[in-house]
Amino acid sequence: MFIALGTVVLTAILSPFFLVMLRRASLRPPEIDPDGRTVLGLTMGLMVLGICSAAFCLSLLWLVVVLALDPDPWDLGTAVVPALGSLLFVVTGWAIYGMFFIGVRFGADGILYRQITGSHLVPWDQVEQVVDHPIMGTYLRTAAGRLYLSKFRTGFQQLLAELRSRGVEGAERRSLVRPL
């Protein structure tokens, strides 16, 4: 009990500092690739967050294995753990996917979006709206579907300025511009 309470207190203390670190690192100038496209890159903070999320997912899998070996796994204390663990596994898995499997570059011809299924070039005229959803995160609604982004990547503010200059709906939202 004491260890769990200590972890919560430590997380509550360190989280604001971690978010400030993410914000400051995302203000670095973005990288420009050889084709002249601006790259939305990972910062060190996002990499650390991704690695910690992966470790958390692995620990959840280990917990499931340990519970599976328990001779009486369905008492009230352990029955809740697989349900909450699977929800946390999905949430952290989504974060890992967004950090390491999505790549975004933009240039004069549009947005080059890389995901597991491959890369897709979305011309600027097909970008319909910028959405900043509290649960789903930030994404672009396009004719090709949703393009998920992270506000904490380098180059995001430059992409936002480009979207504003092209009159894309939602790009002027204050929630997209970070105040720190």
Residue pairs with C-beta under 8 A, 6 or more apart in sequence:
18 45
18 49
20 180
21 45
22 43
22 45
22 46
22 49
22 152
23 152
23 178
23 180
24 180
25 43
25 44
25 45
25 46
25 152
25 154
26 43
26 151
26 152
26 153
26 154
26 156
26 157
26 178
27 154
27 157
28 43
28 154
29 154
30 38
30 39
30 40
30 41
30 154
30 155
30 158
31 38
31 39
31 41
31 154
31 155
32 38
32 39
33 39
33 105
35 105
35 107
36 107
36 108
37 105
37 106
37 107
37 112
38 105
38 106
38 107
38 155
38 158
38 159
39 103
39 104
39 105
39 154
39 155
40 103
40 104
40 105
40 106
40 149
40 150
40 153
40 154
40 155
40 156
40 159
41 153
41 154
41 155
42 50
42 99
42 153
42 154
43 152
43 153
43 154
45 152
46 99
46 150
46 152
46 153
47 99
49 95
49 99
50 95
50 96
50 99
50 100
53 92
53 95
53 96
53 99
54 92
54 96
56 88
56 92
57 89
57 92
57 93
57 96
60 85
60 86
60 88
60 89
60 92
61 89
63 81
63 85
64 82
64 85
67 73
67 78
67 81
67 82
70 78
73 79
97 116
98 137
98 148
98 150
99 150
101 115
101 116
102 113
102 114
102 115
102 148
102 149
103 113
103 114
103 115
103 119
104 111
104 112
104 113
104 114
104 147
104 149
104 153
104 155
104 159
105 111
105 112
106 112
106 159
106 162
109 121
109 123
109 124
110 121
110 122
110 123
110 124
110 126
110 127
111 121
111 122
111 124
111 127
111 140
111 147
111 159
112 119
112 120
112 121
112 122
113 119
113 120
113 121
113 122
113 147
114 120
120 144
122 140
122 142
122 143
122 144
122 147
124 166
126 142
126 143
126 144
127 140
127 141
127 142
127 163
127 166
127 168
128 140
128 141
128 142
128 143
128 168
128 169
129 140
129 141
129 168
129 169
129 170
130 138
130 139
130 140
130 141
130 160
130 163
130 168
130 169
130 170
130 171
130 173
130 176
131 138
131 139
131 140
131 141
131 170
132 138
132 151
132 170
132 173
132 175
132 176
133 139
136 148
137 148
137 149
137 150
138 148
138 149
138 150
138 151
138 176
139 146
139 147
139 148
139 149
140 146
140 147
140 149
140 163
140 168
149 156
149 159
150 156
151 176
151 178
157 177
160 171
160 176
160 177
163 171
164 171
164 172
